[in-house]
Amino acid sequence: MGQTRTGEFEEFVAARWPGLIHLARLLTGGDRHRAEDLVQESLVKLWFAWPKVADEAPEAYARKVMVRSAARSARRRWWGERPVEQLPDVAALGDVSTAVAERSRLENALAQLPARQRAAVVLRYYQDLPEAQVAQLLGCPVGTARSHASRGVARLRRLLADVIEPVG
């Protein structure tokens, strides 16, 4: 691959890294480490396909790879975590803003959704993709993608309603 293509790839990664990481966190249920692995795996695949997709839609390609990889990963029962006798000390967080707390609450609720529902909700409402593109990325008919998104949103509403704490 020539220097020009390498530079273009590096510029793409630098520009889209935060967005790709955030999408991956949502797809993996908020697990930062799995999200980073997912993005890196997707970027490796994008690197090899770069000459073909660079001028067309590299972000769409990366997103498609991430969705499919996240779905495959969600079907696995073990990701390498090891239980420990004692949990490590938790650092004091200090003052946490409302926005961070809400985002955390939403990510926790997303993590409780089945992988395909989570992917449909994230792609449809976070990425703001049309239903047809969500269906294409999930590899299913539009009606199925719509159903996954609808059921995911309904479950999120129930989960978030259950978490609301009484004031006082």
Secondary structure, 3 states (H helix, E strand, C coil): CCHHHHHHHHHHHHHHHHHHHHHHHHHCCCCHHHHHHHHHHHHHHHHHHHHHHCCCCHHHHHHHHHHHHHHHHHHCCCCCCCCCCCCCCCCCCCCCCHHHHHHHHHHHHHHCCCHHHHHHHHHHHHCCCCHHHHHHHHCCCHHHHHHHHHHHHHHHHHHHHHHCCCCC
